[in-house]
């Protein structure tokens, strides 16, 4: 079953990339009520994925949480979620602001949770020709994705030593609430959640700061776990291991947004990074 679903996910990601690149010069960006960017490509990719999953979604064993589905909040019910074996979580284009400005730092993210835990994941960066995926057991980084020059590398556990040259990945929202010790290491802001989460899994950064939505991390979740990294609560250090509605806001357009700030890191590096994140004086 894993191979069949993963093959479907890769096919959907490849076609989604084709759609995105076909519309990158005609993205027709608008703004949603939360001021995030929405493009024609987001909606077309969402429709494509829904069409490909319609047979699975017609059964009670599969549901879909899609960023571009205004009704995704209907699944915000822990008792009901606990009864669903497979939850598909899709972000048609993560990093839409970059995409709408024809920048290469955007990705297509598809994840399947099994019993609400990370299982299968595919994250595709069309303009970088890079693919990350997890088959439920191992995770891989693929250069030259979907070409005859594909090169796949197994993602193995890593535990970087942090130096001043190292990069800690974050969004620009970080500095609204926190200050950072730049003598410790640098902050890089790709403005794309799947980059913040996938790149540290292959050593492109020592970790990341994260507070976003379920669809922003579901596809990357099994991938960074394969590298020995976890999203840990900034406040408690507790790792995020399973979808629990109590961890999310659960209201209106922010239904699937995490309540807490998290740090993506190895277990050893978490206290080192936490010590450098300083709340801003009010």
C-alpha positions as CSV (number, residue, x, y, z in Angstrom):
1,X,0.0,0.0,0.0
2,X,2.8,2.4,0.9
3,X,4.4,2.1,-2.6
4,X,1.1,2.6,-4.4
5,X,0.2,5.7,-2.4
6,X,3.7,7.2,-2.6
7,X,3.7,6.7,-6.4
8,X,0.4,8.5,-6.5
9,X,1.8,11.3,-4.4
10,X,4.9,11.7,-6.6
11,X,2.7,11.8,-9.7
12,X,0.5,14.5,-8.2
13,X,3.5,16.5,-7.1
14,X,5.0,16.3,-10.6
15,X,1.8,17.5,-12.3
16,X,1.4,20.2,-9.6
17,X,4.9,21.4,-10.5
18,X,4.0,21.5,-14.2
19,X,0.8,23.5,-13.4
20,X,2.8,25.9,-11.2
21,X,5.5,26.6,-13.7
22,X,2.9,27.0,-16.5
23,X,1.2,29.8,-14.4
24,X,4.2,31.4,-12.8
25,X,4.1,34.4,-15.3
26,X,0.4,34.6,-15.0
27,X,-0.3,33.9,-11.3
28,X,-2.9,36.6,-10.8
29,X,-2.2,37.0,-7.1
30,X,-4.9,38.1,-4.7
31,X,-5.1,38.2,-0.9
32,X,-7.0,36.0,1.4
33,X,-8.7,37.3,4.6
34,X,-5.5,36.6,6.6
35,X,-3.5,38.6,4.0
36,X,-1.7,35.5,2.7
37,X,-1.3,35.4,-1.1
38,X,-3.6,33.3,-3.3
39,X,-2.8,32.5,-7.0
40,X,-4.5,30.7,-9.9
41,X,-1.9,28.0,-9.5
42,X,-3.0,27.3,-5.9
43,X,-6.5,26.7,-6.9
44,X,-5.8,24.7,-10.0
45,X,-3.4,22.4,-8.1
46,X,-5.9,22.0,-5.3
47,X,-8.5,20.9,-7.9
48,X,-6.1,18.5,-9.5
49,X,-5.2,16.8,-6.3
50,X,-8.8,16.5,-5.2
51,X,-9.7,14.9,-8.6
52,X,-6.8,12.4,-8.2
53,X,-7.9,11.5,-4.7
54,X,-11.7,11.4,-5.3
55,X,-11.9,7.6,-5.2
56,X,-9.9,7.3,-1.9
57,X,-11.9,10.2,-0.4
58,X,-15.2,8.5,-1.2
59,X,-14.3,5.9,1.5
60,X,-14.5,6.5,5.2
61,X,-10.8,5.6,5.6
62,X,-9.4,8.7,4.0
63,X,-10.0,12.5,4.5
64,X,-8.3,15.5,3.0
65,X,-7.3,18.7,4.8
66,X,-6.3,21.2,2.0
67,X,-5.2,24.8,2.7
68,X,-7.3,26.0,-0.2
69,X,-10.5,24.3,1.0
70,X,-12.6,26.7,3.0
71,X,-14.3,23.8,4.6
72,X,-11.2,22.1,6.0
73,X,-12.4,23.2,9.5
74,X,-15.1,20.6,9.4
75,X,-12.5,18.0,10.2
76,X,-11.5,19.8,13.4
77,X,-13.0,17.1,15.7
78,X,-10.6,14.9,17.7
79,X,-13.1,12.1,18.2
80,X,-13.8,11.9,14.5
81,X,-10.1,12.2,13.5
82,X,-9.2,9.3,15.8
83,X,-11.5,7.1,13.8
84,X,-9.9,7.9,10.4
85,X,-6.9,5.7,9.5
86,X,-5.4,8.1,6.8
87,X,-5.5,11.9,6.8
88,X,-4.2,13.6,3.6
89,X,-2.8,17.1,4.2
90,X,-2.0,19.3,1.2
91,X,-0.4,22.7,0.6
92,X,-0.8,23.3,-3.1
93,X,1.9,26.0,-3.1
94,X,3.9,26.8,0.1
95,X,5.8,30.0,-0.3
96,X,3.1,31.6,-2.5
97,X,4.5,35.1,-2.0
98,X,7.8,33.9,-3.5
99,X,6.0,32.1,-6.3
100,X,3.9,35.2,-7.2
101,X,7.2,37.1,-7.5
102,X,8.7,34.4,-9.7
103,X,11.3,33.4,-7.0
104,X,12.4,29.8,-6.8
105,X,11.8,29.3,-3.1
106,X,8.4,27.7,-3.1
107,X,7.3,24.1,-2.9
108,X,4.4,21.6,-3.2
109,X,3.7,19.7,-0.1
110,X,1.7,16.5,0.3
111,X,1.5,14.4,3.5
112,X,-0.4,11.4,4.7
113,X,-0.8,10.9,8.4
114,X,-1.4,7.4,9.6
115,X,-3.4,7.3,12.9
116,X,-2.6,11.0,13.1
117,X,1.2,10.4,13.1
118,X,3.6,11.3,10.2
119,X,3.9,8.6,7.7
120,X,4.3,9.4,4.0
121,X,5.5,12.8,2.7
122,X,6.4,14.4,-0.6
123,X,7.8,17.9,-1.0
124,X,8.7,19.1,-4.5
125,X,10.5,22.3,-5.4
126,X,9.8,22.7,-9.2
127,X,12.3,25.6,-9.9
128,X,15.1,23.9,-7.9
129,X,14.4,20.5,-9.5
130,X,14.6,19.0,-5.9
131,X,12.3,16.5,-4.3
132,X,12.1,15.2,-0.7
133,X,10.1,12.2,0.1
134,X,9.4,9.6,2.8
135,X,8.1,6.1,2.1
136,X,7.0,5.6,5.7
137,X,10.3,3.9,6.7
138,X,13.1,6.0,5.1
139,X,13.4,9.5,3.6
140,X,15.3,10.6,0.5
141,X,16.6,13.8,-1.1
142,X,16.4,13.8,-4.9
143,X,18.4,16.2,-7.1
144,X,17.3,16.5,-10.8
145,X,13.9,15.4,-9.8
146,X,11.6,13.8,-12.5
147,X,14.4,13.8,-15.0
148,X,16.8,11.2,-16.4
149,X,19.5,12.7,-14.2
150,X,17.8,12.0,-10.9
151,X,20.1,11.4,-8.0
152,X,18.6,10.1,-4.8
153,X,20.3,10.2,-1.4
154,X,19.1,8.6,1.8
155,X,18.5,11.1,4.5
156,X,20.3,10.0,7.7
157,X,20.2,11.3,11.2
158,X,22.5,14.3,11.7
159,X,23.3,16.5,14.7
160,X,25.1,19.6,13.5
161,X,27.6,21.5,15.6
162,X,26.3,25.1,15.6
163,X,28.9,27.8,14.7
164,X,28.5,31.5,14.0
165,X,28.4,30.7,10.3
166,X,25.5,28.3,10.7
167,X,22.0,29.3,9.5
168,X,18.8,29.1,11.7
169,X,15.8,29.3,9.4
170,X,12.8,31.4,10.2
171,X,10.0,33.6,8.9
172,X,10.2,37.4,9.2
173,X,7.4,37.1,11.9
174,X,10.1,36.0,14.3
175,X,11.3,39.5,15.0
176,X,7.9,40.7,15.9
177,X,8.2,38.8,19.2
178,X,11.8,37.8,19.6
179,X,15.4,39.0,19.5
180,X,18.3,36.8,18.5
181,X,22.0,36.5,19.4
182,X,23.8,36.9,16.1
183,X,27.1,36.1,17.8
184,X,25.8,32.5,18.1
185,X,24.7,31.9,14.5
186,X,22.8,33.7,11.7
187,X,19.1,33.7,10.8
188,X,18.0,33.0,7.2
189,X,14.4,33.8,6.1
190,X,13.4,31.9,3.0
191,X,9.7,32.8,3.6
192,X,8.7,29.2,2.8
193,X,7.8,26.8,5.6
194,X,8.8,23.6,3.7
195,X,12.2,25.1,3.1
196,X,12.5,25.9,6.8
197,X,11.7,22.2,7.6
198,X,13.3,20.2,4.7
199,X,16.6,22.0,4.3
200,X,17.9,21.3,7.9
201,X,17.2,17.6,7.2
202,X,20.1,17.7,4.7
203,X,22.3,20.0,6.6
204,X,21.2,23.3,5.0
205,X,20.8,25.0,8.3
206,X,21.0,23.9,12.0
207,X,17.3,24.1,12.6
208,X,14.3,26.4,12.4
209,X,11.7,28.5,14.2
210,X,8.2,27.5,13.4
211,X,4.6,28.5,14.1
212,X,2.3,27.8,11.2
213,X,-0.5,25.5,10.0
214,X,-0.9,21.8,9.7
215,X,-0.5,21.9,5.9
216,X,2.8,23.7,6.3
217,X,4.5,20.8,8.1
218,X,2.6,17.6,7.4
219,X,4.5,16.7,4.2
220,X,7.9,17.6,5.7
221,X,7.2,15.9,9.1
222,X,8.4,12.3,8.3
223,X,11.3,13.8,6.3
224,X,12.9,15.8,9.0
225,X,12.2,13.1,11.5
226,X,14.4,10.8,9.4
227,X,17.2,13.3,10.0
228,X,16.7,13.0,13.8
229,X,15.0,16.4,14.0
230,X,11.8,17.2,15.8
231,X,9.5,20.2,16.2
232,X,9.8,21.0,20.0
233,X,7.7,23.4,21.9
234,X,9.7,26.5,22.7
235,X,8.0,26.7,26.1
236,X,8.3,23.1,27.2
237,X,10.7,21.3,24.9
238,X,8.0,18.6,24.2
239,X,8.2,17.2,20.7
240,X,5.2,17.3,18.4
241,X,4.5,13.6,17.7
242,X,0.8,13.4,16.8
243,X,-2.0,15.6,15.6
244,X,-4.1,16.7,18.6
245,X,-6.7,19.4,18.1
246,X,-5.8,20.8,21.5
247,X,-2.5,22.0,20.0
248,X,-4.3,24.1,17.3
249,X,-6.2,27.4,17.5
250,X,-9.4,25.8,16.2
251,X,-11.3,29.0,15.2
252,X,-12.2,30.5,11.9
253,X,-9.4,30.9,9.3
254,X,-6.8,29.9,11.9
255,X,-8.4,26.6,12.7
256,X,-5.3,24.5,11.8
257,X,-2.7,27.0,13.1
258,X,-0.5,25.9,15.9
259,X,-1.0,27.7,19.2
260,X,2.6,27.5,20.3
261,X,6.0,28.4,18.9
262,X,8.2,25.5,18.0
263,X,11.9,24.9,17.3
264,X,13.0,22.4,14.7
265,X,16.2,20.9,16.0
266,X,18.1,17.9,17.3
267,X,17.6,17.0,20.9
268,X,21.1,18.2,21.8
269,X,20.7,21.5,20.0
270,X,17.3,22.5,21.3
271,X,18.5,24.0,24.6
272,X,21.3,25.8,22.8
273,X,18.9,27.4,20.3
274,X,16.3,28.1,22.9
275,X,18.8,30.1,25.0
276,X,19.4,32.5,22.1
277,X,15.7,33.2,21.5
278,X,14.9,36.2,23.6
279,X,11.4,37.7,24.0
280,X,11.3,41.3,22.9
281,X,10.7,43.9,25.6
282,X,7.2,45.3,25.4
